Amino acid sequence: MINAFLLRYRFRLLFASSVLLTSVSGWPAPNLALKWTAFSLLVLSAMNTLRHKGVLLRIALALGIVNLSLFFLEKYIVMPGPLSDGFGLIAFYMLVVYALFNRVIHQRPVTQELLYGLLALYLQLALAFAASFHVINSFVPNAFWSEHGPLELHDFVYYSLVTLTTVGYGDIHALAPGARLLAGAEAFAGVMFIAVAVARTLTLMSDNDPVD
């Protein structure tokens, strides 16, 4: 019965864990235990979603273990930002994005549960871009300007969300060419997401319309 519940609501669970991790990552200096727990829940929900994808499931598990280990070691060893909160996270988030994108684009019929997968995809995109901005900022001096001073991962989570939604409040600016290209790519992804979301929602409404 539990297995049936996990399978039936896999996208809803993935969305909930994505919301939790986004909230934790967007908070300044989050507690290690909370950060570890939030990411663990995301890894478990991603594995639940990918349970029928053998290769992707194994890759997700490996990346999840690596990132959780880096979170733990970060408490005892001073590590560069791109290592502890960078490359491994980008790989994991993009793996989830790839799997979700293929599912939400091709799966029929479109269900309400699948739309939760679309929302989870949106948050995973934001987290992946946030980690990418964090890596660029670590390697390229003055890649970003902020009126708040030096930027950390939580700042880039905020910047990623406002860029993906194309709001762009202007308190953080991308200055380096690579950073500007990445910010432009995220804004484009945000616009395309809206198009996909509208198309999938209309398909759901069409499928649910009674036949005359």
HUVEN-V410967 format. One record per backbone hydrogen bond with DSSP energy under -0.5 kcal/mol. CO is the residue of the C=O (numbers start at 1). NH is the residue of the N-H. E is the energy in kcal/mol with one decimal. If there is no record, write none. Layout:
BEGIN
co: (CO:CO)
nh: (NH:NH)
e: (E:E)
END
This chain:
BEGIN
co: (1:2:3:4:5:7:9:10:11:12:13:14:15:16:17:18:19:20:21:22:24:27:31:32:33:34:35:36:37:38:39:40:41:42:43:44:45:46:48:50:52:53:54:55:56:57:58:59:60:61:62:63:64:65:66:67:68:69:70:72:73:73:77:80:80:81:82:86:87:88:89:90:91:92:93:94:95:96:97:98:99:100:101:102:103:111:112:113:113:114:115:116:117:118:119:120:121:122:123:124:125:126:127:128:129:130:131:132:133:134:135:136:139:140:143:143:145:146:152:152:153:154:155:156:157:158:159:160:161:162:162:163:171:173:173:176:177:178:179:180:181:182:183:184:185:186:187:188:189:190:191:192:193:194:195:196:197:198:199:200:201:202:203:204:205:206)
nh: (5:6:7:8:9:10:13:14:15:16:17:18:19:20:21:22:23:24:25:26:27:30:35:36:37:38:39:40:41:42:43:44:45:46:47:48:49:50:51:53:54:57:58:59:60:61:62:63:64:65:66:67:68:69:70:71:72:73:74:75:76:77:79:83:84:85:87:90:91:92:93:94:95:96:97:98:99:100:101:102:103:104:105:106:107:115:116:116:117:118:119:120:121:122:123:124:125:126:127:128:129:130:131:132:133:134:135:136:137:138:139:140:141:143:175:176:173:149:155:156:157:158:159:160:161:162:163:164:165:167:168:166:147:145:175:180:181:182:183:184:185:186:187:188:189:190:191:192:193:194:195:196:197:198:199:200:201:202:203:204:205:206:207:208:209:209)
e: (-2.1:-2.6:-2.0:-2.5:-2.4:-0.9:-2.4:-2.0:-2.4:-2.3:-2.3:-1.9:-2.4:-2.1:-2.4:-2.4:-2.2:-2.4:-3.2:-1.7:-1.4:-0.7:-2.7:-2.9:-2.4:-2.7:-2.2:-2.2:-2.3:-1.6:-2.6:-2.6:-2.4:-2.5:-2.4:-2.1:-1.8:-2.1:-0.7:-2.2:-0.8:-3.1:-1.9:-2.2:-2.7:-2.2:-2.3:-2.8:-2.4:-2.4:-2.2:-2.5:-2.4:-2.2:-2.1:-2.3:-1.9:-2.6:-1.9:-1.1:-1.5:-2.9:-0.7:-1.2:-2.0:-2.8:-2.4:-2.5:-2.3:-2.1:-3.0:-2.6:-1.7:-2.0:-2.6:-2.6:-2.2:-2.7:-2.8:-2.0:-1.6:-3.1:-1.8:-1.7:-2.4:-1.2:-1.0:-0.5:-1.1:-1.4:-1.9:-2.3:-2.2:-1.7:-1.9:-2.4:-2.2:-1.9:-2.3:-2.4:-2.5:-2.1:-2.3:-1.8:-2.7:-2.1:-2.0:-2.4:-2.6:-1.3:-1.6:-2.9:-0.6:-1.4:-3.3:-1.6:-3.0:-1.1:-0.6:-1.6:-1.8:-1.7:-2.6:-2.7:-2.1:-2.2:-1.7:-2.9:-1.8:-2.1:-1.3:-1.2:-1.7:-2.7:-0.5:-2.6:-2.4:-2.1:-2.3:-2.4:-2.3:-2.1:-2.2:-2.2:-2.4:-2.3:-1.9:-2.5:-2.2:-1.6:-1.6:-2.4:-3.1:-2.5:-2.2:-2.7:-2.2:-2.5:-2.0:-2.1:-2.4:-2.5:-2.7:-1.5:-0.7:-0.8)
END
